[in-house]
Amino acid sequence: CLKLFAKHMKVKEQVALLDSREVVIVVGTPNRIFKLAEQKSLLFDETSLVVVDMHKDKKEYDVLTMPGVSQDFFTLFRQHLQGSK
C-alpha cells in the first residue's frame, strides 16, 4: 500500500516507488493520482475497484463538492477511469 499525498512525498519519489514495485493498493488525493496517471506511472488497466472517500469534512464538503478537489476528481474520472473495464 502506498500513500500518494503531496505532503508525504514529491511526485518524482512516488514515480520511482511505483516503477520499482508492484503495488496493489494506493491511497491519494484526486490531483496526485491524476498526475501519476498522466505520467503513466499509475495505470488502471487491471484495476477492478476504485474507492472514493465520501466522508464530509467539518465544513460539510466531500470529494465531489469541495472546491478544486471536485474538478480534480472529475478530470481523473473522465480521463482515466470512465470506461476502463
Secondary structure as the mmCIF struct_conf table of DSSP 4:
data_model
#
loop_
_struct_conf.conf_type_id
_struct_conf.id
_struct_conf.beg_label_comp_id
_struct_conf.beg_label_asym_id
_struct_conf.beg_label_seq_id
_struct_conf.end_label_comp_id
_struct_conf.end_label_asym_id
_struct_conf.end_label_seq_id
STRN STRN1 LEU A 2 LEU A 4
TURN_TY1_P TURN_TY1_P1 ALA A 6 HIS A 8
HELX_RH_AL_P HELX_RH_AL_P1 VAL A 11 SER A 20
BEND BEND1 ARG A 21 ARG A 21
BEND BEND2 VAL A 24 VAL A 24
STRN STRN2 VAL A 26 GLY A 28
HELX_RH_AL_P HELX_RH_AL_P2 PRO A 30 GLU A 38
TURN_TY1_P TURN_TY1_P2 GLN A 39 LYS A 40
BEND BEND3 SER A 41 LEU A 42
TURN_TY1_P TURN_TY1_P3 ASP A 45 GLU A 46
TURN_TY1_P TURN_TY1_P4 LYS A 58 LYS A 59
BEND BEND4 GLU A 60 GLU A 60
TURN_TY1_P TURN_TY1_P5 VAL A 63 THR A 65
BEND BEND5 MET A 66 MET A 66
TURN_TY1_P TURN_TY1_P6 PRO A 67 GLY A 68
HELX_RH_AL_P HELX_RH_AL_P3 VAL A 69 LEU A 76
HELX_RH_PI_P HELX_RH_PI_P1 PHE A 77 LEU A 81
TURN_TY1_P TURN_TY1_P7 GLN A 82 GLY A 83
#
